[in-house]
Structure formats: structure tokens, C-alpha cells
Amino acid sequence: MSLMPLEASDRLVIFGITGDLAHKMTLPSLFRLERRGLLKVPVLGVAFDDMTRSQFVDFARQVISEHVEHFDSEVFDRLAARFNYVHGDFSDPALYSEVASACGGSKSPTFYLEIPPSLFVTVAENLVAVGLTEGDGRIVFEKPFGTSLETAVALNAKLHTLLREEQIFRIDHYLGKDPVMDLLYLRFSNTLFEPVWNHNHALAIMVTMAEDFGVDDRGSFYDSVGTVRDVVQNHLMQVLAMVSMEIPVQDLSDQRADLFRCIPQASLRKAVFGQYDGYLDVKGVKPNSITETFVALELNIESWRWGGIPVFIRAGKKLPVKATEVVLRLSKVPPVFVGGKVRRLKWHDDIVLRLGDDPGVNLAVHVKSPGADAVEPVNLRVDFKTALGEAPSPYEVLLLSALKGDNTLFPDERSVEETWRIMDPLLARTEVPLMYEPGTWGPQTAIDMANAYGGWREPTD
């Protein structure tokens, strides 16, 4: 899909700038961009909270100082000089006249909507009505983008009556994570990896996203979403695309969409749903809720590269560790005659790509045991933070990309709808999920799912 390039943005407007996401991610990311000298535009905050500009600056100072390391007052003062603030009801057309006035004739503003999805169309319609999206104006939509295939298609159709596709930025913060982008560089920049990255050498692909905490104070939100909608349809499907797509020739979005088209719909028969013991006691969770806090599933990629190779995905809360990783499990070598006898190796070679807080690569290789006529596995580990230094945060990367008009790291219409198509059958589940104890790897049925392929690799950190 060829999109018209957008001019660099001349203003950032953030709807919902006093919300939880702004506390944890957006405001700290703006501070880091300012510290790195990369933020070049004025920033207008829009929210319901009735504050003056001065009060908003004080609010931002407190939030940022709590969430960044090495807070620097001089850096914050430079950032604060960019700030303006408008408050009002997002459904009130009068608010948008104030926003237009505060934008001061901007020709290519970036509007970032970190607001409930139910307000996406309302805000977009009002921005269009006052002429703020003419030319190269763009709108960044926070996830979730739809709750099913039907709703995603309807939302895309509605937005396309208001905006051109290149003006629509659907954010998925996993695509802003440096370790996720590293997947492409590792695969295609190293002679070691690409020759084995196919069905001739691979036995299975395994993707794990484990969280060692529960739903806590997000009961009402999570109970209406569940694990499939929260992290699988978006984050983990994007990770799978990066690890299994063909080499991008021109447009990364084209290769992601092509990969998703090769994946048949998920099947309830090849999925296990779990709910941790104690979930029903969380405030905001409905009595007798069947919302899953864990899911494990098997997919297939019907392409020449991956035909016949299963893809196992699992994600859940209250698991033993917090970690995200991709495992390319290679086929066992055939028996070999070494040291006067035939050796049959018990272990698989794994290429492990760590995408969480400890990004890096593990290679599982087999070596001779010291002083013994035997073979044992050894784990070779590279830590990216140690070797390369601290990476920018995902929201730094994505905000900067949106301001530049670069859609590369944002799922397009095709990818969003294809991933919902793949996951849609799982949303029709009516069975009660299997109970699992906190601190375990989910229901036993899910643990056994990958046994025929050497079993799941359990992340240790």
C-alpha cells in the first residue's frame, strides 16, 4: 500500500494528557525527547480537568519527576515553555474552537488521542469540523482499535470518511520497543540466523508474554477485555510478524499484512483459556466472570517459509516471572557417531530473542562435558543494555515517528483487520476458563500443549 508522505508536524496536541497513560508514559517520554534535543514543536494538552496553564505545568513537573530518572529542572523548564493547556468536554463542539485557536494556524498538527475508544470518532469528527485535519494534520489513536473484526472494520470505514489512510496512526507500543525492531536486524543482518529461519531447520516458533502480577486495580477494565484482546491480537501478533515475515523490500507494512494473510483463523480446539485463582475477588470483576487472564494457542503460517511449522503463543497474568520472549526451536540433529558410540542428543537448539526488560539474545548450543564422554547444553547470552546502552522508550520512538509523519511503526488498516480476523473465533468462547494457581505457568493443558515439540521454554527472568 503506497501512502502519500506527510510533512513534518508543527504541533503536538494530546487529548487526555492528565490521564493514567500520560502519567506513566507520555509526559515522561516528552521529557526524555526534550533532554535528547529531539522535541521541536509546541505541545498543547487537552483534558477534562479544569486547570490553568500554570497549574498544568506544576502537574506535569510532579508527574515527570516521579517517573523519570535523573530529573533535570533546566530540561523541564525548556519543555514547560512548549506547553499550553485547554480543558473541556470532548463531546462539546465549543472545545474544538478553543483547540483551533490554541493551535495558532498550525498546518500539520499531530493529534494524539489517549482517550477511551468510544470517543475516537467524536473527537475526529470535531477536529475535522473545525478544519484542523486539513492538509497534513494526523491523528494518533491509542489501542484498542476495535474489539472484534466487525468493530475494527466499522471504525476504519468511519475514519476513512474523515481522513486519508496516511493521516491515521494506530499506535501499538510494542512496535516502538527497540528489541522488537531488533528482530528484523538480527534476522537479516547475520549470516548465522537467516539460513535456519525456515521450515527446513525449525521445529516450532514459541512466543511467551508472562506477567508476574495480577489485574489489581484494573478489574473493571480488564474484565471487559481479557488477554486475547489486551495483548495477543495486537502486541504478540505484531511480534510474530517481525519474527516470521519476509525481508521488507520497500514498505514494512506490506510485509506485515502479507504475513497475516497467510495465517488461518485461530481455532477454539487449539486454544486453552485460564483464569488465576483469586481473579473473581478483584474489585470490578463480575461474579462468575469467564474472562481469561491466560491464553495459550497454536497457529499455523501457510507460507513456503513456515509451512508445517506450528506457532505456539501464550500470555497471562500471575505467572512465575515477568518476561517476553520469542523462541525459534530448531530440529534435533540426527544421531552422530562420536567417541566410539552413537550419540542421540536429548535437547533442542533454541534461538531465544528476549524482548522484555532484559533485551537480548540467547543461543542454546551443545558442548562436550569437561572430563566426561558426554554432551551437555550451554546457554550463550548477549544483553543489549550491557553491550549497546539504554534504548529509548517505546513512546519516545512512536511520538517522534508520528511527528515526522512516518507510518512505518504503526499497524495499517490491513494489519489491524487481519489480526482481528485471526483472533475472532476465540472471542466467541462461552466455556468457563480453567483455573490455575498464581505463580504457575497456567493450566496443565496449556503446559502440555507443546510437549510434542520439546515443551515450552520457561523464561527465567
TAGI-V897306 format. One record per residue. N is the residue number from 0. RES is the residue in one small letter. PHI is phi as a letter, one per 20 degrees, with the letter a starting at -180 (NA if undefined). NEAR is the number of other ideal C-beta (glycine too) atoms within 10 Angstrom. D_FIRST is the distance of its C-alpha to the first C-alpha in Angstrom with 2 decimals. Layout:
N&RES&PHI&NEAR&D_FIRST, N&RES&PHI&NEAR&D_FIRST
//
This chain:
0&m&NA&12&0.00, 1&s&e&8&3.79, 2&l&d&15&6.37, 3&m&f&10&9.97, 4&p&f&11&12.26, 5&l&d&22&15.05, 6&e&f&13&18.67, 7&a&g&13&20.64, 8&s&f&23&22.26, 9&d&d&19&25.93, 10&r&a&23&26.99, 11&l&d&25&26.38, 12&v&d&28&27.51, 13&i&d&25&28.05, 14&f&e&26&29.00, 15&g&n&22&31.29, 16&i&f&28&32.46, 17&t&d&20&35.76, 18&g&e&18&34.39, 19&d&f&10&34.50, 20&l&f&17&31.08, 21&a&f&22&32.06, 22&h&g&18&35.35, 23&k&e&14&33.98, 24&m&c&19&30.71, 25&t&f&23&29.65, 26&l&f&27&32.91, 27&p&g&23&33.75, 28&s&f&25&30.30, 29&l&f&24&30.87, 30&f&f&26&34.28, 31&r&f&21&32.97, 32&l&f&22&30.43, 33&e&f&22&33.37, 34&r&f&18&35.55, 35&r&e&12&33.09, 36&g&m&9&32.86, 37&l&d&13&29.12, 38&l&e&22&29.37, 39&k&c&14&29.65, 40&v&c&17&29.31, 41&p&f&18&31.58, 42&v&c&24&31.13, 43&l&d&23&31.99, 44&g&e&27&32.84, 45&v&c&26&32.93, 46&a&b&22&34.84, 47&f&f&14&37.53, 48&d&f&13&40.23, 49&d&e&8&42.75, 50&m&c&16&43.04, 51&t&e&10&43.76, 52&r&g&14&41.72, 53&s&f&11&44.58, 54&q&f&12&44.59, 55&f&f&21&40.85, 56&v&f&20&41.34, 57&d&f&13&44.14, 58&f&f&20&42.01, 59&a&f&25&39.19, 60&r&f&18&41.81, 61&q&f&12&43.22, 62&v&f&19&39.91, 63&i&f&22&38.67, 64&s&f&14&42.07, 65&e&e&12&42.07, 66&h&d&15&38.66, 67&v&c&18&38.40, 68&e&e&7&40.58, 69&h&l&6&42.50, 70&f&f&15&42.28, 71&d&c&14&43.05, 72&s&f&10&44.50, 73&e&f&8&43.67, 74&v&f&18&39.97, 75&f&f&19&40.10, 76&d&f&12&41.93, 77&r&f&15&39.20, 78&l&f&23&36.61, 79&a&f&20&38.91, 80&a&f&11&39.20, 81&r&e&16&35.52, 82&f&f&17&36.08, 83&n&c&17&36.61, 84&y&b&22&36.90, 85&v&c&21&36.78, 86&h&c&16&37.87, 87&g&r&17&37.74, 88&d&e&9&36.58, 89&f&f&18&32.80, 90&s&e&10&33.57, 91&d&e&12&35.79, 92&p&g&13&34.30, 93&a&f&10&36.92, 94&l&g&20&35.28, 95&y&f&22&32.23, 96&s&f&14&34.57, 97&e&f&15&35.96, 98&v&f&22&32.56, 99&a&f&18&31.74, 100&s&f&11&35.14, 101&a&f&18&34.68, 102&c&f&21&31.35, 103&g&l&12&33.46, 104&g&m&8&31.11, 105&s&g&20&28.08, 106&k&e&13&25.18, 107&s&b&19&22.33, 108&p&f&26&23.65, 109&t&d&27&22.00, 110&f&d&27&23.21, 111&y&d&28&23.42, 112&l&d&24&24.56, 113&e&e&21&26.62, 114&i&c&22&28.29, 115&p&g&12&28.72, 116&p&g&16&25.65, 117&s&f&7&27.93, 118&l&d&14&27.83, 119&f&g&20&24.08, 120&v&f&15&23.93, 121&t&g&15&27.37, 122&v&f&22&26.56, 123&a&f&22&23.23, 124&e&f&15&25.12, 125&n&f&20&27.93, 126&l&f&24&25.91, 127&v&f&17&24.30, 128&a&f&14&27.81, 129&v&e&17&29.27, 130&g&m&11&26.54, 131&l&e&20&25.39, 132&t&d&20&21.62, 133&e&f&11&21.81, 134&g&m&14&20.14, 135&d&d&20&18.36, 136&g&f&25&19.92, 137&r&b&24&17.95, 138&i&c&26&19.03, 139&v&e&24&19.01, 140&f&d&22&19.86, 141&e&f&22&22.10, 142&k&f&20&22.07, 143&p&e&17&22.76, 144&f&d&25&19.79, 145&g&n&22&21.44, 146&t&c&16&24.25, 147&s&a&16&23.08, 148&l&f&21&20.36, 149&e&f&11&21.97, 150&t&f&14&22.20, 151&a&f&23&18.67, 152&v&f&16&17.33, 153&a&f&13&19.96, 154&l&f&22&19.18, 155&n&g&19&15.46, 156&a&f&10&16.68, 157&k&f&14&19.37, 158&l&f&22&17.45, 159&h&f&13&15.05, 160&t&f&10&18.34, 161&l&d&16&19.12, 162&l&c&17&16.11, 163&r&f&14&12.72, 164&e&g&15&9.94, 165&e&f&17&10.23, 166&q&e&24&13.90, 167&i&d&24&13.79, 168&f&d&25&14.61, 169&r&e&25&15.67, 170&i&e&25&18.16, 171&d&c&26&19.29, 172&h&f&20&22.03, 173&y&f&22&21.97, 174&l&f&25&18.85, 175&g&e&22&21.04, 176&k&f&25&23.85, 177&d&g&17&24.58, 178&p&f&24&25.78, 179&v&f&25&22.51, 180&m&f&17&20.65, 181&d&g&21&23.71, 182&l&g&20&22.77, 183&l&f&17&20.23, 184&y&f&10&22.76, 185&l&f&19&25.58, 186&r&f&19&23.96, 187&f&d&13&22.70, 188&s&d&10&25.35, 189&n&c&11&28.39, 190&t&g&6&29.88, 191&l&f&9&31.73, 192&f&e&16&28.82, 193&e&g&13&26.17, 194&p&f&10&28.74, 195&v&d&14&29.70, 196&w&e&20&26.29, 197&n&a&15&26.21, 198&h&f&15&28.29, 199&n&f&10&30.97, 200&h&c&13&32.17, 201&a&e&20&30.82, 202&l&d&19&32.79, 203&a&a&20&30.64, 204&i&d&22&28.15, 205&m&c&23&29.59, 206&v&c&24&28.11, 207&t&c&25&30.67, 208&m&c&24&30.51, 209&a&d&22&34.13, 210&e&c&20&35.68, 211&d&e&13&39.46, 212&f&d&10&39.82, 213&g&d&17&39.78, 214&v&f&22&38.49, 215&d&l&10&41.38, 216&d&e&11&41.05, 217&r&d&16&37.67, 218&g&g&20&39.18, 219&s&f&13&38.18, 220&f&f&12&34.52, 221&y&f&23&34.24, 222&d&f&19&36.16, 223&s&e&14&33.57, 224&v&d&15&30.69, 225&g&n&23&31.80, 226&t&f&27&30.39, 227&v&g&23&27.54, 228&r&f&22&26.00, 229&d&f&21&27.13, 230&v&c&23&25.83, 231&v&e&25&24.65, 232&q&g&29&21.68, 233&n&d&26&20.20, 234&h&g&22&21.86, 235&l&f&24&22.87, 236&m&f&27&19.82, 237&q&f&22&17.82, 238&v&f&26&20.71, 239&l&g&25&20.62, 240&a&f&25&17.00, 241&m&f&24&18.09, 242&v&e&23&21.18, 243&s&c&25&19.90, 244&m&f&23&16.35, 245&e&f&13&16.12, 246&i&f&9&16.17, 247&p&f&14&12.96, 248&v&e&8&12.55, 249&q&c&8&10.15, 250&d&d&15&7.82, 251&l&g&19&9.99, 252&s&f&20&7.75, 253&d&f&18&6.43, 254&q&f&18&10.20, 255&r&f&24&11.39, 256&a&f&22&9.74, 257&d&f&16&11.07, 258&l&f&23&14.33, 259&f&f&24&14.81, 260&r&f&14&14.46, 261&c&e&17&17.35, 262&i&d&22&19.60, 263&p&f&12&21.94, 264&q&g&12&23.19, 265&a&f&24&25.84, 266&s&d&13&29.39, 267&l&f&14&32.27, 268&r&f&7&34.48, 269&k&d&15&32.74, 270&a&b&21&32.74, 271&v&c&23&35.59, 272&f&d&27&35.87, 273&g&c&28&38.42, 274&q&b&26&40.03, 275&y&f&24&42.23, 276&d&f&13&45.86, 277&g&o&15&46.45, 278&y&f&25&43.12, 279&l&f&16&44.91, 280&d&e&8&47.21, 281&v&f&19&44.50, 282&k&g&10&44.84, 283&g&n&14&42.31, 284&v&e&21&41.74, 285&k&f&12&42.89, 286&p&g&5&45.95, 287&n&m&7&45.08, 288&s&f&20&41.36, 289&i&d&14&39.31, 290&t&f&22&36.41, 291&e&e&27&35.47, 292&t&d&30&35.84, 293&f&b&28&34.94, 294&v&b&27&32.73, 295&a&c&26&32.42, 296&l&b&24&30.29, 297&e&d&18&29.33, 298&l&c&21&25.92, 299&n&c&17&24.86, 300&i&d&22&21.80, 301&e&e&11&21.92, 302&s&c&18&20.56, 303&w&f&10&22.60, 304&r&f&16&22.81, 305&w&d&20&24.02, 306&g&g&12&25.51, 307&g&n&9&28.82, 308&i&e&21&28.44, 309&p&f&20&28.88, 310&v&d&18&27.05, 311&f&d&21&29.46, 312&i&c&23&28.44, 313&r&b&26&31.09, 314&a&b&25&31.32, 315&g&a&26&34.24, 316&k&d&24&36.73, 317&k&l&24&40.33, 318&l&e&27&39.69, 319&p&f&14&41.84, 320&v&b&15&39.61, 321&k&d&15&36.62, 322&a&a&20&34.06, 323&t&c&26&30.49, 324&e&b&24&30.01, 325&v&d&24&28.22, 326&v&d&24&30.51, 327&l&e&22&29.74, 328&r&e&25&32.97, 329&l&e&18&34.02, 330&s&f&16&36.33, 331&k&f&14&40.02, 332&v&f&12&41.65, 333&p&f&7&44.26, 334&p&g&11&47.92, 335&v&c&12&49.37, 336&f&e&8&53.00, 337&v&c&11&53.84, 338&g&m&11&57.22, 339&g&n&6&59.17, 340&k&b&9&57.22, 341&v&f&9&53.99, 342&r&d&15&51.49, 343&r&d&10&49.06, 344&l&f&14&46.76, 345&k&e&11&46.45, 346&w&d&13&43.31, 347&h&e&20&39.65, 348&d&e&19&37.79, 349&d&d&20&35.17, 350&i&d&21&32.48, 351&v&d&19&32.15, 352&l&d&24&29.47, 353&r&e&22&30.85, 354&l&d&25&28.44, 355&g&e&19&31.01, 356&d&f&11&33.62, 357&d&c&19&34.79, 358&p&f&21&31.67, 359&g&r&20&32.28, 360&v&c&19&32.61, 361&n&d&19&35.44, 362&l&c&15&36.39, 363&a&e&19&39.01, 364&v&c&11&41.19, 365&h&d&16&44.59, 366&v&c&9&47.66, 367&k&f&12&51.37, 368&s&f&11&53.42, 369&p&g&7&55.91, 370&g&m&6&59.34, 371&a&c&8&58.38, 372&d&e&11&57.40, 373&a&b&10&54.25, 374&v&c&18&50.50, 375&e&c&12&48.79, 376&p&f&14&45.22, 377&v&c&11&44.45, 378&n&d&11&41.55, 379&l&e&9&40.13, 380&r&c&13&38.45, 381&v&d&13&36.47, 382&d&d&13&36.10, 383&f&f&17&33.36, 384&k&f&12&35.24, 385&t&f&10&38.35, 386&a&e&8&36.75, 387&l&c&13&34.12, 388&g&n&7&35.18, 389&e&f&9&33.79, 390&a&e&16&30.02, 391&p&f&17&28.62, 392&s&f&19&28.15, 393&p&g&20&24.75, 394&y&f&23&25.01, 395&e&f&21&25.92, 396&v&f&20&22.73, 397&l&f&25&20.48, 398&l&f&27&22.44, 399&l&f&19&22.32, 400&s&f&19&18.54, 401&a&f&23&18.16, 402&l&f&25&20.79, 403&k&f&15&19.06, 404&g&n&20&15.80, 405&d&e&15&14.05, 406&n&e&24&11.53, 407&t&g&12&11.66, 408&l&e&24&14.44, 409&f&d&21&13.40, 410&p&g&26&12.08, 411&d&e&23&9.23, 412&e&g&21&10.04, 413&r&f&18&9.28, 414&s&f&24&11.40, 415&v&f&28&14.04, 416&e&f&20&14.59, 417&e&f&24&14.70, 418&t&f&28&17.19, 419&w&f&24&19.23, 420&r&g&19&19.32, 421&i&f&22&20.72, 422&m&e&23&23.26, 423&d&g&17&24.26, 424&p&g&16&27.30, 425&l&f&23&28.79, 426&l&f&15&28.93, 427&a&e&8&31.37, 428&r&g&16&34.03, 429&t&c&6&37.50, 430&e&f&8&39.62, 431&v&f&11&41.26, 432&p&f&23&39.75, 433&l&f&16&42.04, 434&m&f&13&44.01, 435&y&c&25&43.89, 436&e&e&11&46.00, 437&p&g&16&44.59, 438&g&n&11&44.38, 439&t&d&17&43.54, 440&w&e&21&40.37, 441&g&n&29&40.05, 442&p&f&21&41.63, 443&q&g&13&43.25, 444&t&g&13&41.14, 445&a&f&23&38.03, 446&i&f&18&39.89, 447&d&f&13&40.83, 448&m&g&22&37.35, 449&a&d&20&36.58, 450&n&g&9&40.18, 451&a&f&10&39.52, 452&y&d&18&37.17, 453&g&n&19&39.53, 454&g&n&14&39.00, 455&w&f&22&36.88, 456&r&e&17&37.22, 457&e&e&13&38.67, 458&p&g&22&37.53, 459&t&d&10&40.61, 460&d&b&9&39.25
//
